[in-house]
Amino acid sequence: MNEKEMFALLVGLWRDLRDPGFLWQVVALAACLLLAWGLSRYGQRREFARSRTDHGVLRSFGTGSLKRVAFPLLALVFVLVVRKAFRYWHWGPISLLDLALPLLLSLALVRAAIYILRHAFQAGSLLASSERFIGMGIWFCLALYITGLAEPIVELLEQVTFTAGKQKLDLWTLLTGLVTVCVTVLVALWLSGEIENRVLANDKLDANTRVVLGRLVKAVLSVIALLLSLSIVGIDMTALSVFSGALAVGLGLGLQKIASNYVSGFILLLDRSVCIGHLVAIDATTSGVVTQITARYTVVRTLTGTEVIIPNEYLVSNIVRNESFTDSRLRVTISIQVAYGTDLEQAMRLMREAAQAQPRVLTDPPPQALLSAFADSGINLELGFWIGDPQEGTGGVRSAINLAIWRSFRDEGIEIPFPQREVRVVGSVPTVTSPRTRPDLAGQENSPAVGGG
């Protein structure tokens, strides 16, 4: 390949610069770019106005991806039309238009790839480096095409062959297959992300159902994209049977717990025994509100603000106290002891009024005061009331009601007893006298023994 063939576009452009008709190419290309920019801006305004009233998937696609690739695609179409007209009517050289075509096509590909990456993955440093890598790769391929080096490089890669099983592959086929798989999977992830966002935004469906549908769509589309891309490359799908068998053995041995957590996660999402927003108690020390349910674990936010990550298998195989499974209302009890001489009807009325004064206490069913037991130091009374927001905790409402009861009892003179013990001595206490104080034993303490043998 000589120099003119390698740099065909650049050599042709340099040659046309000395042609008087080159100016018409510049004018035509500028008109195409200006017209494409104006139409893309006009379309963005109309699409934005429509998207404010309609937030569907198509509208989201129009305001997201279409506005990024509209300008290069429209300019590409206009340049193709003008290039065809130049050739048909022989208006002059077209080397500048030939050079603009791959530039506009590569710009559209770069913008589309970056948009798909940003919507398929979360923002981060890895995503930024991937965007730069994809952009550099597309521009590198464009440089090879413009300089004419693409064809000899492809021929060189096709000569590097190797055997994989019964198939004979070359390096060019392997690279094209890798690119095809990456592009297909990225498109599937982007499409599944759009569908998942649409499903999650549907308030008519249950929260767990929306999560299950979103995850299923992403998994199904990813598998379909992978299989489709492998088929396009030409890889025999029966070769995956060995891999699937090895994967099954791995799941049965090393990944048993992980697989169990994933299956348990789908069970929780489908049977809705634990849903987002439920107040659950896992054990004596862990209780809180379910804030997130993933395929592998569930996040419970305790009343102290700590987030506890619980494997889904634990929630399926152990007893979980769900305090808002069928009814979010929760009954709270407060025990108070009064003296035996207290007017019980008045004390119980004051307790009910203290509970009714709290805004968190429900009026249906109303608070109820009960006499629970006759204790040693006083009479035990119990106040029971219902709250509708147990996720906010019960410590605050208990403290407020106890404080109100204490103030009411103090104002009415009702005594809250404390444990007392009274010791009584029955009869006289015997006194112990020493020999010195007894007259009959006086003088015998140190006297010698009488008699003897």
Residue pairs with C-beta under 8 A, 6 or more apart in sequence:
1 148
1 151
1 152
3 11
4 11
5 148
6 147
6 148
6 149
7 147
7 148
8 148
9 95
9 98
9 99
9 146
9 148
10 99
10 146
10 147
12 93
12 95
12 98
13 95
13 96
13 99
15 93
15 95
16 22
16 25
16 93
16 95
16 96
19 92
19 93
21 91
21 92
21 93
22 92
22 93
22 96
24 86
24 91
24 92
25 86
25 92
25 93
25 94
25 95
25 96
25 97
26 96
28 82
28 86
28 97
29 79
29 82
29 96
29 97
29 100
31 78
31 82
32 75
32 78
32 79
32 82
33 75
35 74
35 78
36 70
36 71
36 72
36 74
36 75
36 78
37 71
37 75
39 70
39 74
40 67
40 70
40 71
40 74
43 66
43 67
43 70
44 63
44 67
44 70
47 59
47 62
47 63
47 66
47 67
48 63
50 59
50 62
51 59
51 60
51 62
51 63
55 201
56 198
57 194
57 195
57 198
60 194
60 197
60 198
61 194
64 115
64 119
65 112
65 115
65 116
68 111
68 112
68 114
68 115
69 108
69 111
69 112
69 115
72 104
72 105
72 107
72 108
72 111
73 104
73 108
75 100
75 104
76 101
76 104
76 105
76 108
79 97
79 100
79 101
79 104
80 101
82 97
83 94
83 97
83 98
83 101
85 91
86 92
86 94
86 97
87 94
99 146
102 142
102 145
102 146
103 142
106 138
106 139
106 141
106 142
109 138
110 134
110 135
110 138
110 139
113 131
113 134
113 135
113 138
113 186
114 131
114 134
114 135
116 186
116 187
116 189
116 190
117 127
117 130
117 131
117 134
117 186
118 127
118 131
119 190
119 193
119 194
120 186
120 189
120 190
120 193
121 127
121 130
121 189
141 150
144 150
144 153
154 172
157 170
157 171
157 172
157 175
158 170
158 171
158 172
158 173
159 170
160 170
160 171
160 172
161 168
161 169
161 170
161 171
162 168
162 169
162 170
163 169
165 236
165 239
166 236
167 234
167 235
167 236
173 233
173 234
176 233
177 229
177 230
177 233
177 234
177 235
180 229
180 232
180 233
181 226
181 229
181 230
181 233
183 229
184 225
184 226
184 228
184 229
184 232
185 222
185 225
185 226
185 229
187 225
188 221
188 222
188 224
188 225
189 218
189 221
189 222
191 221
192 214
192 217
192 218
192 221
192 222
193 218
195 214
195 217
196 213
196 214
196 215
196 217
196 218
199 205
199 210
199 213
199 214
199 217
200 210
200 211
200 214
202 210
205 213
206 272
206 275
207 275
207 276
207 277
208 268
208 269
208 270
208 272
208 275
208 276
208 293
209 269
211 269
211 293
212 266
212 269
212 270
215 295
227 237
230 237
230 240
231 237
251 259
257 311
257 313
258 296
260 313
261 295
261 296
261 297
261 311
261 312
261 313
262 295
262 296
262 312
264 311
264 312
264 313
264 315
264 316
264 317
265 293
265 294
265 295
265 296
265 297
265 298
265 312
266 295
267 312
267 316
268 274
268 293
268 298
268 312
268 315
268 316
269 293
273 320
273 322
273 325
274 280
274 290
274 293
274 298
274 315
274 320
274 322
275 290
275 293
276 290
276 291
276 292
276 293
277 289
277 290
277 324
277 391
278 289
278 290
278 322
278 323
278 324
278 325
279 287
279 288
279 289
279 322
279 323
279 324
279 328
279 330
279 390
279 391
280 287
280 288
280 289
280 290
280 300
280 320
280 321
280 322
280 323
281 287
281 320
281 321
281 323
282 300
282 308
282 310
282 314
282 315
282 318
282 320
286 300
286 302
286 308
286 310
287 300
287 302
287 303
287 321
288 300
288 301
288 302
288 303
288 306
288 308
288 391
289 300
289 301
289 391
290 298
290 299
290 300
291 299
291 300
291 301
291 307
292 298
292 299
293 299
293 312
295 312
296 311
296 312
297 309
297 310
297 311
297 312
298 309
298 310
298 311
298 312
298 315
299 307
299 308
299 309
299 310
300 307
300 308
300 310
301 307
301 308
302 308
303 393
303 395
323 330
323 390
324 330
324 390
324 391
328 388
328 389
328 390
329 362
329 386
329 387
329 388
329 390
330 386
330 387
330 390
330 394
331 384
331 385
331 386
332 384
332 385
332 386
332 387
332 394
332 397
332 398
333 382
333 383
333 384
334 351
334 382
334 383
334 398
334 401
334 402
334 405
335 372
335 380
335 381
335 382
335 383
336 351
336 380
336 381
336 382
336 383
336 405
336 416
337 375
337 377
337 378
337 379
337 380
337 381
337 416
337 417
338 344
338 347
338 378
338 379
338 381
338 409
338 414
338 415
338 416
338 417
339 378
339 379
339 414
339 415
339 416
339 417
340 378
340 379
341 415
342 378
342 379
342 414
342 415
343 414
344 371
344 379
344 381
346 412
346 414
347 369
347 381
347 409
347 414
348 369
348 371
348 381
349 369
350 405
350 408
350 409
350 412
350 414
351 367
351 369
351 381
351 383
351 405
352 366
352 367
352 368
352 369
352 383
353 408
354 383
354 401
354 404
354 405
354 408
355 361
355 367
355 383
355 385
355 401
356 363
356 366
356 367
357 404
358 397
358 400
358 401
358 404
360 387
360 388
360 389
360 392
360 397
361 367
361 385
361 386
361 387
361 397
361 401
362 385
362 386
362 387
362 388
365 386
367 383
367 384
367 385
368 383
368 384
368 385
369 381
369 382
369 383
369 384
370 381
370 382
370 383
370 384
371 379
371 380
371 381
371 382
372 380
372 381
372 382
373 379
373 380
374 380
376 419
377 417
377 418
377 419
377 420
378 416
378 417
383 401
383 405
385 401
387 394
387 397
406 416
408 414
409 415
409 416
435 441
435 442
435 444
435 445
436 442
436 445
